[in-house]
Each structure stands twice: as C-alpha cells, then as structure tokens.
Amino acid sequence: MRSNESWFDKVMRWGQVNLKEDDPLTLDVDFWKRYWQRTKIHGVTINAGVGVAYYPTKIPLHRKAKFLGERDVFGELVAVARQLGLRVLARLDPNWGHEELYKAHPDWFLTDADGKPRQRGQATPTAREPQFLSATPFAQHDVLYSTCWNSPFHHEFVPAVMTEIMERYDVDGFFTNGWPPTNWHPVDMSLVCYCPHCLEKWRKRGHERYPEKPDPSDPLWRDFVLFVQESIEEVQTLWTEHTKRLKPSAVFIWNSHGSLSTGLRWGKFVQLADLLNDDSQGRRVGEPLWVSGRCGKVMMAVAEGKPVLRITGVWQLGQPLVRHIAKPAAETTLFSAEAVANGQRLWWHVLGAELYDRRWLEPVADYFSWLAEIEPYLRNIESLADVAVVWSPQTFWLGSWTNMQPSPTDAFNGWYQILLEGRIPFDLLPEWKLATETVYRYKVLILPSQTCLRQESLDALKEFVASGGGLVACFEAGTKNLWGEKHDSGKWSELMGVLRVDEPPPPLRHCYLRILAQQRSHPLLNGFDNTDILPGATYLSRVEKAEDTEALCDFVPTYPVHPPEKVYPDPKQTGLPLVFCRERNGRLVYLAMDFDAAFWRSRLPDHKRLLLNAVNWVRKGEPLPVTVSGNGLLDVTIWRQERSITVHLVNLNTPNLFGGPVTELVPVGRQELKVVLPEGTKPVGVKLLRAKLDVPVNLQGDELTVVVPQVLDHEVVAIEIG
C-alpha cells in the first residue's frame, strides 16, 4: 500500500546525467554535485546497467562501459547524491544487447521469420524511422540487437542485474529507459517475433501463424495485440515485485510517454506504479509548443493521483537530431512551463556528463530554483477545470492501423487549439472513465470526430446528459466501438438526437453551411450576423434530426470551382442538415462535419467560433472556473492545493508556436482574471508568484478579480484560502 508519507510523494524536482561510454575518462563528480545543489532537485537518475554497466559488475556477459577502466562511476555518483540527501534511481536499458551476448544467447533477441536478429533501430514494415545508426556504414559504435520480452533476458538477466545493484548500492529504485516498447505507440508489426519463447507462447494460444498486417477486424490481429500487451504486463509485474522484494520502499519506474496513441493498457499499468514518468522531452519539427501541455494532460488523466515526473531534455530535437546542442533558453523555459502548468513535476535530462554545449545550464537552474521557491503552490490536489475532452487511445490505434480519415490526431489537435484560443481550462478524460463517477466532475464533455467508445461509455454519456451535463460531439463520434465496429445505430441516435440517413460520402473538395433564416438568433450562431454561409469541412455524416432536435444549418453541396459563373446551387434549396442541438435535462450539440479536424488543417476562424459557441451553449450560461481577458495566446489552467488555488498562465504568444524552437520571449500585456471560488472558500491573500507581487483581494460574491500587469513566460496567480 502507498503511504501518504512515502518519499516519492514528496519529490517535486529531479535530474539526470545520461552517461556515455567515454564519460568515465573525464567525469567531474564535483561539478555535478554543485549543479544538483543549484537546481534544488530531490533526486537523480544515474546510468547503472543492463545495456552497459557503469560499475564493476560480476555478472557474466553484463558488458562494462568501454572506458570504465578501474572506476565505479555509478558508485561515485550515488555516494555524492547521498551526501546531498538525494534519492537515486538506477537507470537500466533492457532494450538491447551486444554481439557477445547475442552469440551466447541468440534466443534472447527479437527474431524475424528467417531466424535473423533485429538490429537496434532496424527499419521494420511499420517503423517510421530508425532511431539508431547501428546498421549504417557511418556508425561509431557496435552493432546492437533488440531484446525480446518473452525471453530469459527480461525474466532472468535483468532481475539479476537489479539484485546486484541493490545489494551493492544505496538506491531507491530502478528506471527502465525506453521500456516498454509500446510506451508511445500502439502494437504494430515491428513487435512480431519468431524467437522460440514467443513461438511457444503464441502456439499455446492456439495459433500457428502470425497476422500478416494490422487489421482490427481480424480476430488473429486482435489476439496478437492482447498477446503483446499481456507479455509486457507480465514483465512489468515481475520487475515491480522483484524491486519490492529487494527493498520494500523502493520504486520501479518504467518509461512512459504522454502520447495520444500510447499502446499501454493504463487500467492495468497504473496499478503497478508508485511514481510515473513522462518521457516527452521535446517537440518534433512542426509540433506546436503546447504539445508539452498535451502530454502533461494525458499523463495526469491516467495517473490516479500518483506523482508524474516529466523528463525535459535540455537538448534540441530537430532534423537532423542534434542531441548535444542546447535548446534556446526561451524554448527550454516555455516547454517546461507547459508541463508544470498541466500538473507535472520536472526532471531535467542531459545527454553526457562531458558538456560540449553549456548554454542550457543557466536557464534550467533559474527555472528550477524558482520552482523550489513556490513549491507549496505546485502540490496540486485536483484540477478545477469543468470541461473535458474525451481521449480514447484506441481511436488512435485504429487511425494508425487503418489510415482513418479524418485523422483522429487532427480532430483532437483542432479541439486543443480551439480551447486554448478560447482560454477555456480543460482536462482530458480517458474513455474508460466515462462509466465512472469521475465523469460528474465536469459540466461539459467534448467528443472529437470519430472518437471510438465502448458500449458502456456510450450508455454513460446518455446518463450524463440526462443528469444535466453538456455534450459537444463532431463527425461520427461514438458511432464505433474500440475495434472500429459500428454500434447499434438506434442507441447512438438516441444519444445524439439525429437519425442516420446513409453512410458518410467520400471527402468533399469544398462546400458550405447555409444558416437557416429561422435560426439566426440561436446562441450557437453568435457572431455570424453578416453572413448567410459558413465554411464547410471535408467529411460529413448523412443524418437528419430527431423530433426533439433543432437543425441550425444545412449543407450547400459541392459544385465546380471553375468556371465559377457556370454552376451554383439554388440558394433557396434546402440541403442536408449539419448542425444540431437538443435540450432535455442537459444540452447536446452534434456537428455532422469534421469541423475540429478542418480547423487544425486550415485555422478558419468561423470553425473556431462555431465550436466555442457550442461549448458555451451547452454550459447553460454558467461561468468558467476562471475567465481571462486580454490579448495574446495563453495556456490557462486552474488547480487546487491544500491551502491555495492557483491559476497558471503560460505565454504561447510566439511566432514559433508551430515550429521550433522559440528563441525569444514575446511578453503579453495586462490580463484580467475572474475566478469563481469553490463554495466555502475564503481568499486571504493573492500573489503573483513569477512577478513576486502581492495584489489586493477584490472579491464580489464568490468571484475574485485579479489583474496581472504582464506575462513574460509563466505567471502563477496564487490565491491563498482560509
């Protein structure tokens, strides 16, 4: 059982020096001791073993770092960490082995149908890109091979290394780099293995062959997905239990990732965790800056109240990958701020103890020192957001396996950007929590286009709306189960207030919505006074309204673009209805086009206004927990701590929002906040933690008004409550 006094609950800041094999030649332990003190961290992760041992191991075939010599760099760093009172995680890399190990135990490695081992980073039928260069003529290191989780390597060799480390050194647990293999993507064909251990287990399930491709309609593929997940969970359970046997207070932390398409079964995995981590270290080319906050929301949604440490790389992601080049200070700070504002605790990570680029040292130390100063205000108990976007990981699996269109990622990101621009604090709600009491924490739920739901989740949404909740759903949301099979259309129609006419047509090149004249005054159409049409999207549902549902806009069919004077639909013609609303106890809006995905692709302001109007209408006029007025783009989050309420304002007002890195901070000016205080709370003081200012308590009823003169990077408004 976890105790409220456990050491891992108190951890707020962490660090990691990811050793290279040549670091023992130049390692300056005193330098890192001083930097650990500067960053005021509570613990460190230090390379220990499995892939490469950084201590004098006695386990056969446990390869020591090439330049370790007579040093015990792991032991030296552990001793210094303990002098500072820091907790220590021993970093293990169970994903690969070297040539000598392969020759001794070829059955320990991922094997193709021809009996050949898979080289680390070798391209597979579904791999996007190799991660390493072990198979290229430019490689500067040995060829490495990917290990198999069903083999004695994971079940015997790794536990033996864990035992040796724990018996020799005073460590608080283990961290497995890059494990499990589905930490950021769903099961795919790269996980097919023909080693004798996998084949034996697969045959025991009644199969003589593997599936030929990812096909969610194929029972063989479905069982393969389950086979991989169960095999991984078996290893996770083994390592967790082994860690606890070695030292009851120790933790085993695997390498999680705040990915929308994570292949983990979180309901199983989180039960094994004392402490979670999110290895979302930076953003790839073209990703928005707020992807850091999105990863934070994903991990906080599954954590069940357990601490989540975010690994932030101080190095630059890019093309090519330049992991020894420091991020600019502005990028480092804002990327970190997004993680903190969305509930995570920071863990800085640098590749190599010998620093070729030292430009990251100052900004990381400055930000971490500030986090230490405001630590009580970061010990969040709960999010106070009352809007949630439903996140169904298996929807993204289906998108990966079947090239689902519109892209689930486009739809999800469209909503994310819209809510940010609307300054609406929101959480992510995992699909499997819809049928729990958690759903009633929220006033509004959002279903992005094509969100897949199990039947009990569909039923739970019906009860949510019947009890007074608000629901906004886009194109085909809820029509399919988690394997992409159609739900009973009657039950879906009963929830959405529409009746299916026909299957969705192919993608449309261009089209419009016509605002129905009799509906112009409806709040969903606020801001569209001077236009009769709105931009359409690419995909639509062929549906019509049920008896108690209103239709607000209909479809202007596609027509030839050139020549424009030749054909145009009759403006008096009544088309297919596309925007629906219904009010029973709660309110519902169904938008029969992929306006969310279309907004992500095109950023048309009419799509944003329509979707924000939908969210506002289903709220029934109730104010947001915090309303922020002012210019610029801010990520707004609101949290409750034991003795305070905090509102985080992260400045996303940068020309490099959708392309990195951010090279300068562009301050936003005066912001006025109106915070609706939870019933029974009384404000006794208000502080701006970044500006280090006390501001007056301006309270009218249960609404507190706070003025923030400027946001440079990350302001935190702290409302102390009595």
ChimeraX attribute file (.defattr): number of C-alpha atoms within 10 A of each C-alpha:
attribute: neighborCount
match mode: 1-to-1
recipient: residues
	/A:1	4
	/A:2	11
	/A:3	9
	/A:4	9
	/A:5	8
	/A:6	11
	/A:7	13
	/A:8	22
	/A:9	16
	/A:10	12
	/A:11	19
	/A:12	22
	/A:13	23
	/A:14	25
	/A:15	23
	/A:16	24
	/A:17	17
	/A:18	15
	/A:19	21
	/A:20	17
	/A:21	15
	/A:22	15
	/A:23	19
	/A:24	22
	/A:25	12
	/A:26	9
	/A:27	16
	/A:28	13
	/A:29	14
	/A:30	11
	/A:31	10
	/A:32	16
	/A:33	15
	/A:34	12
	/A:35	14
	/A:36	22
	/A:37	15
	/A:38	16
	/A:39	23
	/A:40	21
	/A:41	26
	/A:42	22
	/A:43	24
	/A:44	23
	/A:45	25
	/A:46	26
	/A:47	26
	/A:48	27
	/A:49	25
	/A:50	28
	/A:51	22
	/A:52	21
	/A:53	25
	/A:54	28
	/A:55	22
	/A:56	18
	/A:57	17
	/A:58	11
	/A:59	13
	/A:60	8
	/A:61	15
	/A:62	21
	/A:63	21
	/A:64	20
	/A:65	20
	/A:66	14
	/A:67	14
	/A:68	18
	/A:69	14
	/A:70	9
	/A:71	14
	/A:72	17
	/A:73	23
	/A:74	22
	/A:75	19
	/A:76	12
	/A:77	22
	/A:78	23
	/A:79	17
	/A:80	16
	/A:81	24
	/A:82	14
	/A:83	10
	/A:84	16
	/A:85	12
	/A:86	22
	/A:87	21
	/A:88	27
	/A:89	25
	/A:90	24
	/A:91	25
	/A:92	25
	/A:93	19
	/A:94	23
	/A:95	23
	/A:96	23
	/A:97	25
	/A:98	20
	/A:99	13
	/A:100	12
	/A:101	19
	/A:102	19
	/A:103	10
	/A:104	10
	/A:105	13
	/A:106	19
	/A:107	22
	/A:108	27
	/A:109	30
	/A:110	27
	/A:111	24
	/A:112	15
	/A:113	10
	/A:114	7
	/A:115	14
	/A:116	13
	/A:117	23
	/A:118	21
	/A:119	23
	/A:120	22
	/A:121	17
	/A:122	20
	/A:123	15
	/A:124	14
	/A:125	9
	/A:126	14
	/A:127	13
	/A:128	8
	/A:129	10
	/A:130	14
	/A:131	12
	/A:132	14
	/A:133	18
	/A:134	19
	/A:135	17
	/A:136	10
	/A:137	7
	/A:138	8
	/A:139	11
	/A:140	9
	/A:141	9
	/A:142	11
	/A:143	17
	/A:144	24
	/A:145	25
	/A:146	21
	/A:147	26
	/A:148	24
	/A:149	26
	/A:150	25
	/A:151	19
	/A:152	17
	/A:153	23
	/A:154	22
	/A:155	15
	/A:156	11
	/A:157	18
	/A:158	19
	/A:159	18
	/A:160	15
	/A:161	20
	/A:162	21
	/A:163	15
	/A:164	13
	/A:165	21
	/A:166	18
	/A:167	12
	/A:168	9
	/A:169	14
	/A:170	16
	/A:171	23
	/A:172	21
	/A:173	25
	/A:174	26
	/A:175	22
	/A:176	20
	/A:177	18
	/A:178	18
	/A:179	20
	/A:180	21
	/A:181	21
	/A:182	22
	/A:183	22
	/A:184	21
	/A:185	18
	/A:186	22
	/A:187	26
	/A:188	22
	/A:189	19
	/A:190	16
	/A:191	18
	/A:192	19
	/A:193	23
	/A:194	22
	/A:195	22
	/A:196	17
	/A:197	17
	/A:198	22
	/A:199	18
	/A:200	14
	/A:201	14
	/A:202	20
	/A:203	12
	/A:204	10
	/A:205	12
	/A:206	8
	/A:207	15
	/A:208	10
	/A:209	10
	/A:210	17
	/A:211	16
	/A:212	10
	/A:213	14
	/A:214	21
	/A:215	15
	/A:216	19
	/A:217	11
	/A:218	12
	/A:219	11
	/A:220	18
	/A:221	20
	/A:222	15
	/A:223	17
	/A:224	22
	/A:225	19
	/A:226	14
	/A:227	17
	/A:228	22
	/A:229	19
	/A:230	14
	/A:231	14
	/A:232	21
	/A:233	18
	/A:234	14
	/A:235	16
	/A:236	22
	/A:237	17
	/A:238	15
	/A:239	23
	/A:240	20
	/A:241	16
	/A:242	17
	/A:243	22
	/A:244	14
	/A:245	12
	/A:246	14
	/A:247	16
	/A:248	12
	/A:249	15
	/A:250	21
	/A:251	24
	/A:252	24
	/A:253	23
	/A:254	26
	/A:255	20
	/A:256	27
	/A:257	26
	/A:258	25
	/A:259	21
	/A:260	23
	/A:261	25
	/A:262	22
	/A:263	23
	/A:264	23
	/A:265	16
	/A:266	16
	/A:267	13
	/A:268	12
	/A:269	16
	/A:270	16
	/A:271	11
	/A:272	19
	/A:273	21
	/A:274	22
	/A:275	19
	/A:276	26
	/A:277	24
	/A:278	27
	/A:279	24
	/A:280	21
	/A:281	21
	/A:282	25
	/A:283	22
	/A:284	17
	/A:285	13
	/A:286	12
	/A:287	15
	/A:288	20
	/A:289	24
	/A:290	23
	/A:291	22
	/A:292	26
	/A:293	24
	/A:294	22
	/A:295	23
	/A:296	29
	/A:297	23
	/A:298	23
	/A:299	28
	/A:300	24
	/A:301	17
	/A:302	20
	/A:303	21
	/A:304	12
	/A:305	12
	/A:306	16
	/A:307	24
	/A:308	25
	/A:309	26
	/A:310	31
	/A:311	27
	/A:312	23
	/A:313	25
	/A:314	29
	/A:315	23
	/A:316	23
	/A:317	21
	/A:318	15
	/A:319	8
	/A:320	7
	/A:321	12
	/A:322	11
	/A:323	16
	/A:324	17
	/A:325	18
	/A:326	22
	/A:327	24
	/A:328	19
	/A:329	21
	/A:330	17
	/A:331	24
	/A:332	24
	/A:333	21
	/A:334	22
	/A:335	25
	/A:336	29
	/A:337	26
	/A:338	29
	/A:339	26
	/A:340	22
	/A:341	27
	/A:342	26
	/A:343	27
	/A:344	30
	/A:345	24
	/A:346	25
	/A:347	27
	/A:348	23
	/A:349	21
	/A:350	22
	/A:351	17
	/A:352	18
	/A:353	20
	/A:354	18
	/A:355	13
	/A:356	10
	/A:357	12
	/A:358	12
	/A:359	16
	/A:360	18
	/A:361	17
	/A:362	13
	/A:363	18
	/A:364	19
	/A:365	19
	/A:366	13
	/A:367	16
	/A:368	22
	/A:369	18
	/A:370	15
	/A:371	23
	/A:372	15
	/A:373	12
	/A:374	14
	/A:375	12
	/A:376	13
	/A:377	22
	/A:378	23
	/A:379	21
	/A:380	19
	/A:381	13
	/A:382	14
	/A:383	20
	/A:384	23
	/A:385	21
	/A:386	19
	/A:387	25
	/A:388	21
	/A:389	21
	/A:390	23
	/A:391	26
	/A:392	24
	/A:393	27
	/A:394	23
	/A:395	26
	/A:396	27
	/A:397	25
	/A:398	21
	/A:399	19
	/A:400	19
	/A:401	17
	/A:402	13
	/A:403	12
	/A:404	15
	/A:405	18
	/A:406	19
	/A:407	18
	/A:408	28
	/A:409	19
	/A:410	20
	/A:411	26
	/A:412	23
	/A:413	21
	/A:414	25
	/A:415	25
	/A:416	21
	/A:417	19
	/A:418	21
	/A:419	21
	/A:420	18
	/A:421	16
	/A:422	18
	/A:423	20
	/A:424	24
	/A:425	23
	/A:426	24
	/A:427	25
	/A:428	21
	/A:429	24
	/A:430	18
	/A:431	23
	/A:432	17
	/A:433	17
	/A:434	22
	/A:435	18
	/A:436	10
	/A:437	9
	/A:438	10
	/A:439	21
	/A:440	15
	/A:441	14
	/A:442	18
	/A:443	23
	/A:444	27
	/A:445	29
	/A:446	24
	/A:447	26
	/A:448	31
	/A:449	30
	/A:450	27
	/A:451	29
	/A:452	32
	/A:453	27
	/A:454	19
	/A:455	19
	/A:456	12
	/A:457	19
	/A:458	23
	/A:459	16
	/A:460	17
	/A:461	22
	/A:462	19
	/A:463	15
	/A:464	23
	/A:465	22
	/A:466	16
	/A:467	13
	/A:468	20
	/A:469	25
	/A:470	28
	/A:471	29
	/A:472	24
	/A:473	26
	/A:474	26
	/A:475	27
	/A:476	24
	/A:477	22
	/A:478	27
	/A:479	22
	/A:480	22
	/A:481	18
	/A:482	21
	/A:483	18
	/A:484	20
	/A:485	12
	/A:486	13
	/A:487	17
	/A:488	11
	/A:489	14
	/A:490	12
	/A:491	15
	/A:492	23
	/A:493	18
	/A:494	12
	/A:495	20
	/A:496	26
	/A:497	23
	/A:498	27
	/A:499	17
	/A:500	16
	/A:501	11
	/A:502	10
	/A:503	10
	/A:504	16
	/A:505	11
	/A:506	10
	/A:507	12
	/A:508	13
	/A:509	13
	/A:510	15
	/A:511	17
	/A:512	17
	/A:513	22
	/A:514	25
	/A:515	20
	/A:516	15
	/A:517	10
	/A:518	8
	/A:519	14
	/A:520	16
	/A:521	11
	/A:522	10
	/A:523	13
	/A:524	24
	/A:525	17
	/A:526	12
	/A:527	12
	/A:528	16
	/A:529	9
	/A:530	6
	/A:531	9
	/A:532	15
	/A:533	17
	/A:534	18
	/A:535	16
	/A:536	25
	/A:537	24
	/A:538	18
	/A:539	23
	/A:540	24
	/A:541	21
	/A:542	20
	/A:543	20
	/A:544	22
	/A:545	21
	/A:546	17
	/A:547	10
	/A:548	11
	/A:549	19
	/A:550	19
	/A:551	22
	/A:552	21
	/A:553	26
	/A:554	21
	/A:555	22
	/A:556	24
	/A:557	15
	/A:558	14
	/A:559	14
	/A:560	12
	/A:561	12
	/A:562	8
	/A:563	7
	/A:564	9
	/A:565	8
	/A:566	9
	/A:567	11
	/A:568	13
	/A:569	11
	/A:570	8
	/A:571	10
	/A:572	7
	/A:573	10
	/A:574	13
	/A:575	15
	/A:576	21
	/A:577	24
	/A:578	24
	/A:579	24
	/A:580	25
	/A:581	24
	/A:582	21
	/A:583	17
	/A:584	13
	/A:585	13
	/A:586	21
	/A:587	22
	/A:588	29
	/A:589	27
	/A:590	25
	/A:591	28
	/A:592	27
	/A:593	24
	/A:594	29
	/A:595	29
	/A:596	30
	/A:597	29
	/A:598	22
	/A:599	23
	/A:600	21
	/A:601	14
	/A:602	11
	/A:603	15
	/A:604	13
	/A:605	11
	/A:606	16
	/A:607	24
	/A:608	23
	/A:609	18
	/A:610	21
	/A:611	23
	/A:612	19
	/A:613	17
	/A:614	27
	/A:615	25
	/A:616	18
	/A:617	21
	/A:618	26
	/A:619	22
	/A:620	14
	/A:621	8
	/A:622	10
	/A:623	12
	/A:624	20
	/A:625	20
	/A:626	23
	/A:627	18
	/A:628	21
	/A:629	13
	/A:630	13
	/A:631	11
	/A:632	17
	/A:633	18
	/A:634	23
	/A:635	25
	/A:636	26
	/A:637	26
	/A:638	24
	/A:639	22
	/A:640	20
	/A:641	19
	/A:642	13
	/A:643	15
	/A:644	24
	/A:645	27
	/A:646	26
	/A:647	23
	/A:648	23
	/A:649	26
	/A:650	25
	/A:651	24
	/A:652	27
	/A:653	19
	/A:654	18
	/A:655	14
	/A:656	17
	/A:657	16
	/A:658	16
	/A:659	15
	/A:660	22
	/A:661	25
	/A:662	23
	/A:663	15
	/A:664	13
	/A:665	19
	/A:666	17
	/A:667	15
	/A:668	20
	/A:669	13
	/A:670	15
	/A:671	18
	/A:672	14
	/A:673	19
	/A:674	20
	/A:675	23
	/A:676	18
	/A:677	20
	/A:678	13
	/A:679	7
	/A:680	8
	/A:681	14
	/A:682	15
	/A:683	18
	/A:684	12
	/A:685	16
	/A:686	22
	/A:687	20
	/A:688	20
	/A:689	20
	/A:690	16
	/A:691	16
	/A:692	10
	/A:693	12
	/A:694	13
	/A:695	15
	/A:696	13
	/A:697	15
	/A:698	15
	/A:699	16
	/A:700	9
	/A:701	8
	/A:702	15
	/A:703	16
	/A:704	18
	/A:705	17
	/A:706	22
	/A:707	17
	/A:708	21
	/A:709	12
	/A:710	14
	/A:711	23
	/A:712	18
	/A:713	20
	/A:714	23
	/A:715	21
	/A:716	25
	/A:717	27
	/A:718	24
	/A:719	27
	/A:720	19
	/A:721	17
	/A:722	11
